[in-house]
Amino acid sequence: MALLGRPVEHSLSPRMQNAAFAARGLDWAYVALDVGPEDLADALRGLTALGFAGANVTAPHKLAVARLVGSALPSVNTLVGSEAHSTDTAILDGLVFERPAILGDGGAAAAFRHDLPNARVFSRRGAWPPDVADADLVVNATPVRDEVLCELGRGQTLIDLPYPRTATAHAAEAAGARVLDGLEVLVAQGAKSFALWTGLAAPVAVMRRAVGLPERRPTGSGAAE
């Protein structure tokens, strides 16, 4: 398995997925490959030529991979052979909400827009700054770490995609909002990718430990401890 993106040296996915493969007794390996946009098409062909069973895709390639493989999805983050999937929104499983909002316009934001068609969307290319006072769920799908993008409080949930936690997440938690941070998102999407690749239930407790999260039973996504 491979992770295609740029940059990828910070990614915890190899540590997490290799721990999961070992826990299930699979002689598999997961490697991070730094791939520039100009080499992306060749990299996809190389995965097939080298016999990779699948891959993950991260920024900035999710939209481009969807186009290159001819997927009907707007954004792709998981390849299983020639099949394209998105597991970016696995963190939504089990959450109850009625008024979602999304911050950002990149590949991960596109995946959430696809699965939350009624969400209000805020981006610097469109509506900005975000007005999320009435939202019960806010997805921060931007790469912004040091700026508080919006104010949240009690009764609201923030899904914060970057890791480590952003200034937005720290401010939201301090104000009483529920925060599902980037590590929770990583484990949720990683567990769903693992199940797609292997046909096995993901060892979520192992994956959580690998990225430094405490153990707890996940909600949804079909994963098992």
Secondary structure, DSSP 8 states (H G I E B T S, - for coil): -EEEESS-TT--HHHHHHHHHHHTT-----EEEE--GGGHHHHHHHHHHTT--EEEE-TT-HHHHHHHTT-SSS---EEETTEEE--TTGGGTT---SSEEEE--SHHHHHHHHH-TT-EEE-TTSS-S---TT-SEEEE-S---SS------TT-EEEE-SSS--HHHHHHHHTT-EEE-HHHHHHHHHHHHHHHHHSS--BHHHHHHHTT-------STT-B-
